[in-house]
Amino acid sequence: RDINKYSNNTMAQQLFLSLGAQFRTAADADDAQAAQRVIRQWLTRKGINANNLVMENGSGLSRNERVSAREMALMLQAAWKSPYAAEFISALPLVGMDGTMHKRLRRTALAGQAHIKTGTLNTVRAIAGFSRDANGNTWAVVAILNHPRPWGASSILDQVLLSLYQQSKTAKP
């Protein structure tokens, strides 16, 4: 919960390395390699092809780490179907209320209607999580913006969430 709500990157890296330490085999060069192997095995069991995924330290704070929006959406869909879905979703920041989303979209109809994890690097802004629309449908949402000067990107991502919330009743989740 602390990792996701407040983007605690040190804790994320420690969780990644702890996972590797717990399942490390003689074939793994280190705990990070073991964690990568274990995560890829989990993705394979879930039927998720994540060829673009590159993991280095588990926190996402690396120029080497990569994931496509489609891969992230597939992971979110797998999480939605998990027996641990409620715990995972509640660990994500609630729009307009807590964590890294507490100041964003506070005075909109979307406040309290979406659990969104943010991601920020010098040239990247991203969101991923679950959002309801005005009709009560829940959507997996992923948007990643890469630009040398990403100023204003958070506003664009907020507009993505608002547009999803305000869509017509004819859309299918």
N, C-alpha and C positions, 0 to 999 in steps of 0.2 A: 504494500500500500504506500509506504513512504517513498519507495523508488519511483512509482508511477505518478502519484499526486504531486510531488514536489521536484521531480526530475533529479533524484539523487544519483548522480552518475558514479560516484565512488561505490555506493551500495550495489548498483547494477553490475559494475565490473567484478565486485567481490562475489556476487551471486553466480555470475558466469564462471568464474574461476573455481568456486566451490563445487559447482555442478561437474566441472571437469575433474576436479580432485576426487570426487566421489566415484566417478565411473572411469577413471583413467586405467588404461591397459598398458602392457609393455610396448605396444606398437605406437603409442602416443608419445610425441617428443616432450610435451609439457601439458599443463592443465588447460591452457587455452585451446590447444589442438584437440584434447579430449572433449572439451565442451562443444567445440564446433562439430565433432563427430556425433555426439549424443543428440545435439539439436537437429542435425541433418537426418539422423535416423528417425527422430520423432516426426519430422516433416514428411518423410517418406511413408511412415505408417499412417499418416493422416491423408495421404494422397496428394500432397502439395509438392509440386515441382518448383523448386526455388533456385534455378540455375544462376540467377543474377545476385543472389544473396552472398555477401562477403562479410564475415564477422572477424573482428580483430580483438576487441577488448570487452565486448558485451554492453558497453554503455552507449555506443553510437557516436562517441566523440573521437572520431578518427576519419581522416580523409580517405582511408582505404575501405571503410565499411560502406556497403551498398545493399539496397533492396528496391525492387520495383514496386510501384503502387499496387499492381495486380497481385504480386506475391504477398504483400502486407494484407491486402483485402482477403486473400485466401486464408491467411493465418487468423484473421479476425473472425471469419466465418467458421473456422474450426473451433475457435474459442467459444463462439456463440452456442455451438452444439455440445460443448463439453459439460460434464457434470459439475465443473467448477466455474461455470460461466458467471453466476451471480457474484462470486467473490472477485473474479477478475474484473468484471465491469465496475463494481463498486470501488475498486482500487484506482480507477482512472479519474482524472479531474472532472468535476461536474461543472459544466459551462455556467459562468456567472456566479458561482458559489464557492468553489474551493480550489486548492492546488494552483497549478500554473494557468488555469482558466478563470480564476476568481474575479478578475477585473474585465474579462472579455465578455461581451454580449450580455452584460448584467441587466440592462434595461430593455430587453427584447423578449418576445414570446418564447424564444429558445432557451432562456435561462432555466436551468434545472431539467432540461429535456435532452441533453446530450452528455455523454461521457467521452471526453476527447483528450488524448495524450498529445502534447506538443513536442516538437523537435526543432532545435535551433543550433545552427552553426553560422560562421561568418557569412557564407554564401548560400545557405539553405534554410528554408522555413517549411515545416511540415505539420500536418495534423493526421491523427488516425484514431478511430474509435467507433462509437455507436451513437446514432442520433435518431430521435423520433421526428416524424413530420407532423404537420397540423392535423393529419387524419389518424394519428396514433400508430402508424407503421414504423418499425425500427429498421434502420439501414446501417450497414457497415460503411464507414466513410474513410477514405484515404486521399490526401492531396499532398503533393510534394512539389515545392518550387525551388529551382536551382537558378541562381542568377548572381553575377559578380557584385551587384549592388541590390540586395533584396529589400531595401527600405520600402515600407508599405505593404509587404507581402502578408503580414498578419491580418491586415484589413481585407485583403483579397480572400484569404482563407476563411475569415469570418463571414464574408459574403457568400462563399460556397455553402457554408453551414446554413445561413439564413435562406438561401435559395432552395436548398433541399427541404427545409422546414416548411416553406411557403408553397410548395408545388401543388398541383391540382390533384383531385381525387382519382384521376384516371391513371396515374403512375402506379407501377407495381414494384414493391420492395424486393 
